[in-house]
């Protein structure tokens, strides 16, 4: 199993935010979800991978090649990029924009593009600025899937999509990944999308990687506990990643499932947490210790 992306000790500092010593590998042939709250560093990380932002320190390798300026064109030919931000000329029509983009990709397949244009109901004569946010994302996806990209990098791709097409898009991505040489990095704060399709989950919070794990293994590691406040004392509270309390009791996340089940199985409700619950309680816990 090879790595399609490798990040080594990346650091990037802004006035009020810093990505600190990020080391990360993304496996070929899988869908990797990049999760974290707004402002955690997801988009900055993706922009560094795409060469839109340069790290202060560290290195980036894509497809086993160092992501330097001399190799950037060859690397980007193999990447399909989808963002919730419009990256196209707003005054051009869909057809004109496609005509400009296609020659940059040696593996461009016009038949594939026309298939997605029809599937997504893209209006070729309409100007980019006249498209809804959802339609702009559909256009980006059509472009990304039409030039033989080995890696799709998607930054909040379901933002602005209606629920029906969002589900259809996730199914489309699942089909795309059936070719075991294709890979997807999917950044979102809407974790229900990743509950359906992701193989690996990378969780970033406050500029740091919290974990990079197979999604299935998270259910073996974390446990959600619901019970009465009488179960909590100072020592027990330390076991929790984060806790939410109300007048009736508490709900909290433990990162050692086996220990949690041993202590709470007869006195509280024990459940497998969702990705959203893991993210929520981890962020809540980190805020409590600031």
C-alpha positions in Angstrom: 0.0 0.0 0.0 1.7 3.2 -1.2 1.2 6.8 0.0 -0.4 9.2 -2.4 0.4 12.2 -0.1 3.1 12.6 2.5 3.5 15.6 4.7 6.6 16.0 6.9 6.7 18.4 9.8 4.7 21.2 8.1 4.4 24.5 9.9 2.5 27.6 8.7 2.0 30.7 10.9 -0.5 33.5 10.6 -1.2 36.4 13.0 -3.8 34.4 15.0 -3.4 30.9 13.8 -0.6 28.3 13.4 -0.4 24.8 11.8 2.2 23.1 14.0 4.6 20.3 13.0 2.0 18.5 10.8 3.2 15.0 9.7 0.6 12.9 7.8 0.3 10.2 5.1 -2.7 9.6 2.9 -3.1 6.1 1.5 -3.6 5.3 -2.2 -6.8 3.6 -3.1 -9.0 4.9 -0.2 -11.3 7.8 0.7 -9.8 9.8 3.5 -11.9 12.2 5.4 -10.4 15.4 6.9 -12.5 16.6 9.7 -12.4 19.4 12.2 -14.3 22.5 13.3 -14.3 25.7 11.3 -10.9 27.4 11.7 -9.1 24.2 12.6 -6.7 24.4 9.6 -8.3 22.0 7.0 -8.4 24.5 4.1 -4.9 25.8 4.9 -3.6 22.2 4.8 -5.3 21.6 1.4 -4.1 24.8 -0.1 -0.5 23.8 0.9 -1.0 20.5 -0.9 -2.3 22.3 -4.0 0.6 24.8 -4.0 -1.7 27.8 -3.3 0.0 28.4 0.1 3.6 27.7 0.9 4.6 26.2 4.3 7.1 28.0 6.5 8.8 24.7 7.2 8.5 21.1 6.2 8.0 19.2 2.9 5.1 17.9 0.8 5.3 14.8 -1.4 2.6 13.8 -3.9 2.7 10.5 -5.7 6.2 9.9 -4.3 7.5 13.2 -5.8 8.5 16.3 -3.9 5.9 19.0 -4.5 8.4 21.6 -5.9 7.8 24.2 -8.5 9.7 22.2 -11.2 7.3 19.2 -10.7 4.1 21.1 -10.0 2.5 20.9 -13.4 3.1 17.1 -13.7 1.7 16.6 -10.3 -1.4 18.8 -10.8 -2.3 17.0 -14.0 -3.0 14.0 -11.7 -5.2 15.9 -9.2 -8.8 16.9 -9.5 -9.7 19.8 -7.2 -13.2 20.6 -5.9 -13.8 23.5 -3.5 -16.8 25.4 -2.2 -15.1 28.5 -3.4 -15.4 29.4 -7.1 -12.0 29.2 -8.8 -13.3 30.0 -12.4 -13.7 33.1 -14.5 -17.1 34.4 -13.5 -17.8 36.3 -16.7 -17.3 33.2 -18.9 -20.0 30.6 -19.7 -19.7 27.0 -18.6 -18.9 26.0 -22.2 -16.2 28.6 -22.5 -14.6 27.8 -19.2 -14.5 24.1 -20.1 -12.8 24.9 -23.4 -10.1 26.8 -21.6 -9.5 24.1 -19.0 -9.5 21.0 -21.2 -6.2 21.6 -23.1 -4.2 21.7 -19.9 -4.9 18.0 -19.3 -3.4 15.4 -21.6 -5.9 12.8 -20.4 -9.0 15.0 -20.9 -12.0 12.9 -21.9 -14.7 14.9 -23.6 -17.2 12.1 -23.6 -16.8 11.7 -19.9 -17.3 15.5 -19.4 -20.4 15.5 -21.6 -21.8 12.6 -19.5 -21.4 14.6 -16.3 -22.7 17.8 -17.9 -25.9 15.9 -18.7 -26.1 14.1 -15.3 -25.5 17.3 -13.4 -27.8 19.3 -15.7 -25.1 21.9 -16.2 -26.3 24.7 -18.6 -23.4 25.2 -21.1 -24.5 28.7 -22.2 -24.9 30.1 -18.7 -22.2 32.3 -17.2 -20.3 31.0 -14.1 -21.5 34.0 -12.1 -25.1 33.1 -12.8 -24.8 29.6 -11.4 -25.9 28.8 -7.9 -23.3 27.7 -5.4 -24.4 24.1 -5.8 -24.1 24.3 -9.6 -20.6 25.7 -9.3 -19.6 22.7 -7.2 -21.2 20.4 -9.7 -19.2 22.0 -12.5 -16.0 21.7 -10.5 -16.8 18.0 -9.9 -17.5 17.4 -13.6 -14.1 18.9 -14.5 -12.3 16.9 -11.8 -13.8 13.6 -13.0 -13.1 14.2 -16.7 -9.3 14.4 -16.9 -8.3 11.0 -15.5 -7.3 12.4 -12.1 -5.6 9.8 -9.8 -6.4 11.9 -6.7 -9.5 14.0 -5.9 -8.9 16.7 -3.3 -12.3 18.1 -2.2 -12.6 21.0 0.2 -16.2 21.2 1.6 -17.6 19.7 -1.6 -21.1 19.2 -0.3 -21.6 22.7 0.9 -24.6 24.3 -1.0 -25.8 21.0 -2.4 -29.4 19.8 -2.0 -29.8 16.5 0.0 -30.7 14.4 -3.0 -27.7 15.4 -5.1 -25.5 15.2 -2.0 -26.4 11.5 -1.6 -25.9 10.9 -5.3 -22.5 12.6 -5.2 -21.4 10.3 -2.3 -22.5 7.3 -4.3 -20.6 8.6 -7.3 -17.4 9.0 -5.2 -17.8 5.4 -3.9 -18.0 4.1 -7.4 -15.0 6.2 -8.4 -12.8 4.7 -5.7 -13.5 1.1 -7.0 -10.5 1.6 -9.1 -7.9 0.9 -6.4 -5.4 3.3 -8.0 -7.8 6.3 -7.4 -7.7 8.2 -4.1 -9.9 10.9 -2.5 -9.2 13.4 0.2 -12.5 14.8 1.4 -12.5 17.7 3.8 -15.7 18.6 5.6 -17.2 19.6 9.0 -20.4 17.7 8.0 -19.3 14.3 9.4 -22.4 12.4 8.3 -21.0 12.4 4.7 -17.9 10.6 5.9 -19.8 8.2 8.1 -21.2 6.8 4.8 -18.1 6.6 2.6 -14.8 7.2 4.3 -12.1 4.6 4.9 -9.7 6.7 6.9 -10.4 9.8 9.1 -7.9 12.5 9.8 -9.0 14.8 12.7 -7.4 18.2 13.0 -8.1 20.7 15.7 -6.5 24.1 16.5 -3.7 23.4 14.0 -2.7 20.0 15.3 -3.5 16.4 14.1 -5.5 14.7 16.8 -5.6 11.3 15.0 -5.3 9.6 11.6 -7.1 6.3 11.9 -9.2 3.8 9.9 -12.8 4.8 10.5 -13.8 1.3 11.6 -11.1 1.3 14.3 -12.6 4.5 15.9 -15.6 2.5 17.1 -13.2 0.1 18.8 -11.4 2.9 20.6 -14.1 5.4 21.6 -17.2 5.0 23.8 -20.0 7.4 24.5 -21.4 7.2 28.1 -24.8 8.5 29.3 -25.6 8.4 32.9 -26.4 10.1 36.2 -24.1 12.7 37.8 -23.6 10.6 40.8 -21.3 8.4 38.7 -18.9 11.3 38.3 -16.2 12.3 40.8 -12.8 14.1 40.2 -11.0 10.9 39.3 -13.7 9.5 37.0 -13.9 12.9 35.2 -10.3 12.5 34.1 -11.1 9.5 32.0 -13.3 11.6 29.7 -12.2 13.4 26.6 -15.1 15.7 27.1 -18.3 15.9 29.1 -21.7 17.6 28.6 -23.8 17.9 31.8 -27.4 19.0 32.3 -30.0 18.8 35.1 -30.8 15.1 34.4 -27.3 13.7 34.1 -24.3 13.7 31.8 -23.1 12.5 28.4 -19.4 12.1 27.7 -16.7 10.5 25.5 -14.0 8.1 26.6 -11.1 7.2 24.4 -10.4 3.8 26.1 -13.5 1.8 25.2 -12.5 -1.4 27.1 -11.9 0.5 30.3 -15.1 2.5 29.9 -17.2 -0.6 29.3 -15.7 -2.3 32.4 -16.6 0.6 34.7 -19.9 1.8 33.2 -21.6 -1.3 31.6 -23.9 -1.9 34.6 -24.5 1.6 35.7 -24.8 3.7 32.5 -25.8 3.6 28.8 -22.7 2.7 26.6 -22.9 3.5 22.9 -20.6 3.7 19.9 -20.2 7.4 19.1 -20.6 9.0 15.7 -17.8 11.0 14.0 -19.7 14.1 15.0 -19.8 13.1 18.6 -16.1 12.3 18.6 -15.3 15.7 17.1 -17.6 17.6 19.4 -16.4 16.1 22.6 -12.7 16.3 21.6 -13.0 20.0 20.8 -15.1 20.6 23.9 -12.5 18.9 26.0 -9.6 20.8 24.5 -11.5 24.1 25.1 -12.0 23.1 28.8 -8.3 22.7 29.3 -7.2 26.0 27.6 
